[in-house]
Amino acid sequence: FTIKRRPFLHVINFLLPILFFLSLDLASFFISDCRGEKLGFKVTVLLAISVLLLILNDILPCMSNNTPLIAVYCIGVFTLMMVSLLETVLMMFLMERE
């Protein structure tokens, strides 16, 4: 028996979509803040990342001693998006306060 790893599957199924969602989140800084569309867009992208993390949780082995590198990458991107969402909420609060 010959067993080979196929990392290309993980690259296509997880790394590229998460990279695309991160680029969408970065592109959302060009959306106007005046009507709250930016906040809805960021929440939608964050929910999409959450769904990908749930799918990743089902696919990765659950009995490992170390956290897989792909999971660390996904959590890092999720954290960046959460910080970006909090920044948008703060900016909208400060804009309405003035």
C-alpha positions in Angstrom: 0.0 0.0 0.0 1.2 3.5 -0.8 -0.3 6.3 1.1 0.3 9.9 -0.1 -0.8 13.1 1.4 -2.7 15.5 -0.9 -2.3 18.9 0.5 -3.7 20.5 -2.6 -7.2 19.5 -1.5 -6.8 21.5 1.7 -5.4 24.4 -0.3 -8.4 24.4 -2.6 -11.1 23.8 0.0 -9.9 25.9 2.8 -6.9 28.2 2.3 -8.1 29.9 -0.9 -11.7 30.5 0.3 -10.4 31.9 3.6 -7.9 34.1 1.7 -10.8 35.3 -0.5 -12.9 36.1 2.5 -10.0 38.0 4.1 -9.6 40.0 0.9 -13.3 40.8 0.9 -13.0 41.9 4.5 -10.1 44.2 3.6 -12.0 45.5 0.6 -14.9 46.4 2.9 -12.9 49.4 4.1 -13.9 51.1 0.8 -17.6 50.8 1.6 -19.2 54.0 2.9 -20.0 54.1 6.6 -23.1 56.3 6.4 -25.8 53.7 6.1 -24.5 50.7 8.0 -23.9 48.5 4.9 -20.3 48.0 5.9 -21.3 46.5 9.3 -23.8 44.0 7.6 -21.2 43.1 5.0 -18.5 42.4 7.6 -20.9 40.3 9.7 -21.8 38.2 6.7 -18.1 37.6 5.9 -17.5 36.7 9.5 -20.4 34.2 9.4 -19.0 32.6 6.3 -15.6 32.1 8.0 -17.5 30.5 11.0 -19.2 28.1 8.7 -15.8 27.2 7.1 -14.4 26.7 10.6 -17.2 24.3 11.5 -16.6 22.3 8.3 -12.9 22.3 9.1 -13.7 21.0 12.6 -15.5 18.0 11.1 -12.8 17.1 8.6 -9.7 17.4 10.8 -8.8 14.6 13.2 -10.1 15.3 16.7 -7.5 13.2 18.6 -4.3 15.0 18.0 -1.9 16.4 20.6 -1.1 19.5 18.6 -3.4 21.9 16.9 -3.1 21.5 13.1 -1.5 24.4 11.3 -4.5 24.9 9.0 -6.7 25.4 12.1 -4.2 28.0 13.5 -4.4 29.8 10.2 -8.2 29.8 10.2 -8.4 31.0 13.7 -5.9 33.8 13.0 -7.9 35.0 10.0 -11.1 34.8 12.1 -9.5 36.9 14.8 -8.3 39.5 12.3 -11.8 39.7 10.9 -13.3 40.0 14.4 -10.9 42.9 15.2 -11.9 44.5 11.9 -15.6 44.2 12.8 -15.0 45.7 16.3 -13.1 48.6 14.6 -16.1 49.2 12.3 -18.5 49.2 15.2 -16.2 51.6 17.2 -15.9 54.0 14.2 -19.7 54.0 13.6 -20.2 54.8 17.3 -17.7 57.6 17.2 -19.2 59.0 13.9 -22.8 59.0 15.4 -21.6 60.6 18.6 -20.3 63.7 17.0 
